[in-house]
Amino acid sequence: MAIGQQMMMAVAESVSVFTELYDGARVSGGPLNIQGGYSAVLDCAHTNNRIIVMTADSKPGEFAIAVANKKDGNDDVKHEVLPESQLTTSTLLTYMEAHFTM
């Protein structure tokens, strides 16, 4: 499966599973348009946190994931680079549970 399809499937599934696990959760997710790769965001209306997932064509086999708060205006967002094989619903749910359930 192509990395863009893999990302979109993981994002859609993680939103679906998270809202089933956490009744009343207000989360959404979808693609962001970038050049030279793929990206998607997961947003939580309750915490105002956003999880950003991104690939770069120049760095095959890996992806970056970061968490930012939409309201704090901090441009220095730390990210983690993981192997492409970890771009799964499970990985995204781990981040969502850590940052969307405060």
PAMI-782981 format. One record per atom (N, C-alpha, C): residue number from 1; residue in one letter; x negated, y negated, z negated. Coordinates in Angstrom, 2 decimals. Each point is the difference from the previous one (the first is absolute). Layout:
     k   r        xx        yy        zz
   NUM   A         X         Y         Z
...
//
This chain:
     k   r        xx        yy        zz
     1   M     -0.85      1.18      0.00
     1   M      0.85     -1.18      0.00
     1   M     -0.90     -1.24      0.00
     2   A      0.36     -0.99      0.79
     2   A     -0.75     -1.25      0.07
     2   A      0.10     -0.73     -1.34
     3   I     -1.05     -0.74     -0.33
     3   I     -0.07     -0.67     -1.30
     3   I      1.15     -0.99     -0.20
     4   G      0.40     -0.71      1.05
     4   G      1.12     -0.93     -0.14
     4   G      1.30      0.70     -0.35
     5   Q      0.24      1.13      0.64
     5   Q      1.20      0.79     -0.31
     5   Q     -0.09      0.57     -1.41
     6   Q     -1.19      0.47     -0.35
     6   Q     -0.21      0.55     -1.35
     6   Q      0.30     -1.06     -1.06
     7   M     -0.47     -1.23      0.24
     7   M      0.22     -1.08     -0.95
     7   M      1.48     -0.32     -0.13
     8   M      0.69     -0.14      1.12
     8   M      1.41     -0.37     -0.06
     8   M      0.84      1.09     -0.65
     9   M     -0.34      1.26      0.25
     9   M      0.73      1.09     -0.62
     9   M     -0.23     -0.01     -1.52
    10   A     -1.24     -0.20     -0.42
    10   A     -0.31     -0.03     -1.44
    10   A      0.71     -1.17     -0.68
    11   V      0.04     -1.16      0.64
    11   V      0.67     -1.17     -0.57
    11   V      1.50      0.27     -0.13
    12   A      0.62      0.48      1.06
    12   A      1.45      0.25     -0.04
    12   A      0.35      1.05     -1.05
    13   E     -0.76      1.07     -0.04
    13   E      0.28      1.06     -0.98
    13   E     -0.23     -0.48     -1.43
    14   S     -1.04     -0.80     -0.22
    14   S     -0.28     -0.46     -1.36
    14   S      1.09     -0.94     -0.50
    15   V      0.55     -0.85      0.87
    15   V      1.10     -0.88     -0.40
    15   V      1.22      0.85     -0.35
    16   S      0.29      0.98      0.81
    16   S      1.15      0.87     -0.24
    16   S     -0.14      0.77     -1.32
    17   V     -1.16      0.61     -0.22
    17   V     -0.21      0.78     -1.22
    17   V     -0.01     -0.90     -1.23
    18   F     -0.67     -1.15      0.09
    18   F     -0.09     -0.91     -1.15
    18   F      1.38     -0.48     -0.43
    19   T      0.84     -0.35      0.95
    19   T      1.34     -0.48     -0.36
    19   T      0.86      1.12     -0.57
    20   E     -0.28      1.24      0.36
    20   E      0.71      1.12     -0.62
    20   E     -0.50      0.24     -1.43
    21   L     -1.31     -0.12     -0.20
    21   L     -0.58      0.24     -1.33
    21   L      0.36     -1.11     -0.98
    22   Y      0.03     -1.24      0.49
    22   Y      0.24     -1.16     -0.86
    22   Y      1.29     -0.67      0.44
    23   D      1.10      0.44     -0.58
    23   D      1.31     -0.52      0.33
    23   D      0.02     -1.51     -0.18
    24   G      0.45     -0.71      0.98
    24   G      0.08     -1.45     -0.08
    24   G     -1.27     -0.70      0.47
    25   A     -1.01      0.76      0.39
    25   A     -1.24     -0.61      0.49
    25   A      0.30     -0.78      1.28
    26   R     -0.59     -1.16      0.09
    26   R      0.16     -0.82      1.20
    26   R     -1.34     -0.08      0.71
    27   V     -0.26      0.99      0.82
    27   V     -1.24      0.06      0.76
    27   V      0.31      0.08      1.48
    28   S     -0.92     -0.50      0.80
    28   S      0.15      0.07      1.45
    28   S     -1.39      0.20      0.59
    29   G     -0.02      0.41      1.24
    29   G     -1.29      0.20      0.66
    29   G      0.16     -0.05      1.50
    30   G     -1.09     -0.35      0.66
    30   G      0.04     -0.06      1.45
    30   G     -1.33     -0.44      0.57
    31   P     -0.08     -0.01      1.32
    31   P     -1.25     -0.33      0.67
    31   P     -0.30     -1.50     -0.02
    32   L     -1.28     -0.30      0.10
    32   L     -0.48     -1.36      0.24
    32   L     -0.79      0.05      1.30
    33   N      0.14     -0.99      0.83
    33   N     -0.74     -0.01      1.25
    33   N     -1.39     -0.58     -0.21
    34   I     -1.01      0.79      0.37
    34   I     -1.38     -0.47     -0.04
    34   I     -0.68      0.47      1.28
    35   Q     -1.10     -0.65      0.35
    35   Q     -0.79      0.43      1.14
    35   Q     -1.07      0.96     -0.48
    36   G     -0.26      1.02      0.77
    36   G     -1.11      0.89     -0.29
    36   G      0.27      1.02     -1.08
    37   G      1.26      0.35     -0.20
    37   G      0.32      1.00     -1.01
    37   G      1.49      0.02     -0.31
    38   Y      0.32      0.60     -1.11
    38   Y      1.39      0.09     -0.46
    38   Y      0.07     -0.47     -1.44
    39   S      1.14     -0.55     -0.37
    39   S      0.19     -0.38     -1.40
    39   S      1.48      0.07     -0.35
    40   A      0.22      0.14     -1.29
    40   A      1.36      0.04     -0.53
    40   A     -0.02     -0.55     -1.41
    41   V      1.17     -0.45     -0.45
    41   V      0.13     -0.49     -1.37
    41   V      1.14      0.72     -0.69
    42   L     -0.15      0.10     -1.30
    42   L      1.07      0.47     -0.89
    42   L      0.22     -1.12     -0.99
    43   D      1.22     -0.47     -0.13
    43   D      0.32     -1.11     -0.90
    43   D      0.93      0.46     -1.10
    44   C     -0.20     -0.58     -1.19
    44   C      0.88      0.25     -1.13
    44   C      0.60     -1.33     -0.44
    45   A      1.31     -0.13      0.07
    45   A      0.67     -1.24     -0.39
    45   A     -0.06     -0.23     -1.51
    46   H     -0.10      1.06     -0.77
    46   H     -0.01     -0.11     -1.46
    46   H     -1.32     -0.56     -0.53
    47   T     -1.13      0.53      0.48
    47   T     -1.31     -0.42     -0.50
    47   T     -0.66     -1.06      0.87
    48   N      0.52     -0.22      1.20
    48   N     -0.61     -0.88      1.00
    48   N     -1.35      0.52      0.48
    49   N     -0.29      1.26     -0.26
    49   N     -1.24      0.59      0.49
    49   N      0.20      0.53      1.41
    50   R     -1.09     -0.04      0.74
    50   R      0.00      0.47      1.39
    50   R     -1.19      0.94      0.17
    51   I      0.24      1.14      0.59
    51   I     -1.06      0.93      0.35
    51   I     -0.23     -0.12      1.50
    52   I     -1.25     -0.24      0.37
    52   I     -0.36     -0.16      1.39
    52   I     -0.85      1.20      0.41
    53   V      0.34      0.62      1.12
    53   V     -0.74      1.13      0.54
    53   V     -0.46     -0.40      1.40
    54   M     -1.30      0.25      0.31
    54   M     -0.51     -0.47      1.28
    54   M     -1.06      0.94      0.55
    55   T      0.02      0.19      1.31
    55   T     -1.07      0.71      0.69
    55   T     -0.67     -0.97      0.95
    56   A     -1.22      0.31      0.38
    56   A     -0.72     -0.79      0.99
    56   A     -0.53      0.95      1.06
    57   D      0.23     -0.35      1.26
    57   D     -0.50      0.85      1.09
    57   D     -1.51      0.18     -0.08
    58   S     -0.70     -1.00     -0.55
    58   S     -1.45      0.06     -0.10
    58   S     -0.49      0.92     -1.13
    59   K      0.91      0.47     -0.84
    59   K     -0.36      0.89     -1.11
    59   K      0.93      1.22     -0.01
    60   P     -0.17      0.87      1.00
    60   P      0.88      1.16      0.08
    60   P     -0.21      0.95     -1.18
    61   G      1.08      0.69     -0.36
    61   G     -0.10      1.00     -1.05
    61   G      0.21     -0.53     -1.40
    62   E      0.31     -1.30     -0.13
    62   E      0.22     -0.57     -1.32
    62   E      1.08     -1.06      0.06
    63   F      0.49     -0.36     -1.19
    63   F      0.95     -1.10     -0.10
    63   F     -0.27     -0.75     -1.30
    64   A      0.48     -1.22     -0.06
    64   A     -0.14     -0.82     -1.20
    64   A      1.38     -0.19     -0.62
    65   I      0.01     -0.08     -1.33
    65   I      1.25     -0.24     -0.72
    65   I     -0.29     -1.03     -1.09
    66   A      0.90     -0.95     -0.14
    66   A     -0.18     -1.07     -0.98
    66   A      1.34     -0.35     -0.62
    67   V     -0.07     -0.62     -1.17
    67   V      1.20     -0.45     -0.70
    67   V     -0.16     -1.49     -0.29
    68   A      1.03     -0.76      0.30
    68   A     -0.01     -1.44     -0.28
    68   A      1.36     -0.40     -0.54
    69   N     -0.01     -1.07     -0.78
    69   N      1.26     -0.56     -0.48
    69   N      0.37     -1.14      0.94
    70   K      1.21      0.02      0.52
    70   K      0.43     -0.98      1.00
    70   K      0.07     -1.42     -0.55
    71   K      0.08     -0.15     -1.31
    71   K      0.19     -1.34     -0.56
    71   K     -1.26     -0.60     -0.61
    72   D     -1.07      0.78     -0.23
    72   D     -1.14     -0.57     -0.70
    72   D     -0.96     -0.77      0.90
    73   G      0.09      0.17      1.33
    73   G     -0.81     -0.78      0.92
    73   G     -1.47      0.35     -0.01
    74   N     -0.38      1.12     -0.56
    74   N     -1.40      0.40     -0.05
    74   N     -0.42      0.57      1.34
    75   D     -0.98     -0.64      0.65
    75   D     -0.48      0.47      1.30
    75   D     -1.07      1.07     -0.13
    76   D     -0.51      0.21     -1.21
    76   D     -1.06      0.99     -0.23
    76   D      0.62      1.32     -0.42
    77   V      0.55      0.72      0.96
    77   V      0.69      1.26     -0.28
    77   V     -0.99      1.15      0.18
    78   K     -0.18      0.77     -1.04
    78   K     -0.90      1.15      0.07
    78   K      0.71      1.16      0.69
    79   H     -0.77      0.75      0.76
    79   H      0.58      1.13      0.72
    79   H     -0.84      1.25     -0.23
    80   E      0.59      1.11      0.32
    80   E     -0.68      1.28     -0.11
    80   E      0.03      0.64      1.39
    81   V     -1.11      0.61      0.40
    81   V     -0.07      0.70      1.28
    81   V      0.09      1.50     -0.28
    82   L      0.93      0.64      0.70
    82   L      0.25      1.43     -0.19
    82   L     -0.08      0.71      1.35
    83   P     -0.25      1.31     -0.02
    83   P      0.02      0.75      1.26
    83   P      1.41      0.07      0.58
    84   E      0.05      0.03      1.31
    84   E      1.29      0.04      0.71
    84   E      0.88      1.15     -0.48
    85   S     -0.60      1.09     -0.42
    85   S      0.78      1.16     -0.47
    85   S      0.82     -0.31     -1.25
    86   Q     -0.35     -1.08     -0.71
    86   Q      0.74     -0.39     -1.20
    86   Q      1.11     -1.01      0.28
    87   L      0.20     -0.33      1.26
    87   L      1.10     -0.91      0.36
    87   L      1.29      0.82      0.02
    88   T      0.52      0.24     -1.20
    88   T      1.16      0.88     -0.17
    88   T      1.05     -0.68     -0.88
    89   T      1.17      0.57      0.01
    89   T      1.07     -0.46     -0.88
    89   T     -0.45      0.07     -1.45
    90   S     -0.68      1.07     -0.36
    90   S     -0.47      0.18     -1.38
    90   S     -0.93     -1.12     -0.44
    91   T     -0.95     -0.37      0.85
    91   T     -0.92     -1.09     -0.34
    91   T      0.76     -1.31     -0.19
    92   L      0.91     -0.29      0.92
    92   L      0.76     -1.25     -0.11
    92   L      0.88      0.00     -1.24
    93   L      0.60      1.13     -0.33
    93   L      0.82      0.09     -1.21
    93   L     -0.84     -0.23     -1.26
    94   T     -1.23      0.49      0.00
    94   T     -0.90     -0.23     -1.14
    94   T     -0.21     -1.50     -0.21
    95   Y     -0.25     -0.72      1.08
    95   Y     -0.18     -1.46     -0.10
    95   Y      1.31     -0.69     -0.39
    96   M      1.10      0.45      0.57
    96   M      1.29     -0.61     -0.32
    96   M      0.35      0.19     -1.47
    97   E     -0.22      1.19     -0.52
    97   E      0.30      0.24     -1.42
    97   E     -0.90     -0.84     -0.90
    98   A     -1.23     -0.22      0.40
    98   A     -0.93     -0.79     -0.81
    98   A      0.32     -1.50      0.04
    99   H      0.54     -0.49      1.11
    99   H      0.14     -1.45      0.17
    99   H      1.44     -0.49      0.15
   100   F      0.95      0.90      0.17
   100   F      1.39     -0.41      0.16
   100   F      0.87      0.35     -1.20
   101   T     -0.54      0.64     -1.01
   101   T      0.82      0.44     -1.13
   101   T     -0.42     -0.66     -1.31
   102   M     -0.48     -1.20      0.06
   102   M     -0.48     -0.69     -1.20
   102   M      1.14     -0.35     -0.93
//
